[in-house]
Amino acid sequence: MTAAHGLWPKGAATGCGSMPGTDPGEALAVVAGELPDLPHLPESPNRGPGAELTGRAAALLVDLPLEHRSSGWAAAGAAGLDLRRARAYLAHDLDLLEERFAGYAGPLKVQVCGPVTLAATVELRSGEKALADPGAMRDLARSLAEGVALHIAEVRRRVPGAELLLQWDEPGLPAVLEGRVPTASGWGRLRALQPAEAEALLGAAFAAASRAGAAPGAHCCAPEAPVALLARSGARFVSLDVTLAQPVEPLGEALEAGIALIAGLVPADGSAGRAEPSDPGRTVAPMRALWSRIGLPPEALADVAVSPTCGLSGAAPDAARAVLEASRLAARRLAEDPEGSVGR
C-alpha cells in the first residue's frame, strides 16, 4: 500500500543516516534487516575523517579539492591523501550497497551534507568559513550539486530498481540563519544568511537532485527547524525530530501542500528500550499529539515515516539495532492504528 505522497509505502520506517562502529557492511546489513520498506545507505563516521558528514561531501565535490586539518575540512590546491581516503570510503560503501541490494526494487534513501551546513563547515585558505564569502559559498554549492548528480547516477547504476530519495542534511541551517556561526578567531560571529540567500542555495540543490532522478528532501534535527523555508526551496519531504518543539503552522501548511514527513520519534541513544521493551504506543504519542494540533485527519498518519531522532553513530551497536526496530514497530502502529484505539 503506497502513501499518498508516493515516496514510500504506508507504515515505513527509516534511519537518519549514520550508524555506529567501523564496519559499513554490518551497518548495511542491520539497515536492510530492520528497515525493509525504506532502507538507506548508512554512513559509518567512526572510521574517521573522510567517512563523516563533511568528508562524505568532500568526496563528491567536483573540481574543488578539500583537505583535512586539525580544525576540520578546508580548501586545498590539489587532491591529497585525505580526499583520496574519503573517495575510497564512498566507493567501498557503494560496492557493499550494490551487493546487498542486488535485485532490490523500491524506495532507497541516500544522505548528503546540505550546501548551507557545508558552507558553515568548510574553511577557505584564509582560515575563515566559506559562509563568510558569498562567492566561495556559491562555488561550493555548485560543485556539490554537480557531484551529487553524479552520485545519484552512480547509485542508480548499481541499484537499478531503486526509487531514490536524496536527503540533504542541514543540521547547521538554524545557526546560519540566526547568525550563530563563530568566526575563525572565535571572538565574533559570521553574518546571518538571509532567508532568500538560503532559499537560493537550497533550491538549486533540490533542483539538481530532481533533475538527476531523486526526490529531494532535507533533514534538520534542531528545534523549530525552518520547515517553511525548506518547503519554499522545493523539498518533497522533511525529516524532523518531532519530540522537540516544532512550529505547528508551517509544518501543517507543508503537509497540506503534499510534503511528506519523516518523523524522528525514537531517541537516538537507545534509551527508550533500556529499562523495558519499546512500547510503540508510547513512542508515537508525540506524533499523535502534534497531528492533533495541526488538525489533519488521523488516517493520514499512515503516510508518515518514522525514524530515530538523529543519527546513530554515538549509540552502541545493539542499541542502534533496537532503535531501528523500535522505529519500524512505531511506524507499523501509526499505519495500523492511527487513532490510538489499541490499549484504550
Secondary structure, 3 states (H helix, E strand, C coil): CECCCCCCECCCECCCCECCCCCHHHHHHHHHHHCCCCCECCECHHHCCCCCHHHHHHHHCCCCCEEEECCEEEECCCCCHHHHHHHHHHHHHHHHHHHHCCCCCEEEEEEEECHHHHHCCCECCCCCEHHHCHHHHHHHHHHHHHHHHHHHHHHHHHCCCEEEEEEEECCCHHHHHCCCCECCCCCCECCCCCHHHHHHHHHHHHHHHHHCCCEEEEEECCCCCCHHHHHHHCCCEEEEECCCCCCHHHHHHHHHCCCEEEEEEECCCCHHHCCCCCCHHHHHHHHHHHHHHHCCCHHHHHHCEEEECCCCCCCCHHHHHHHHHHHHHHHHHHHHCCCCCCCC
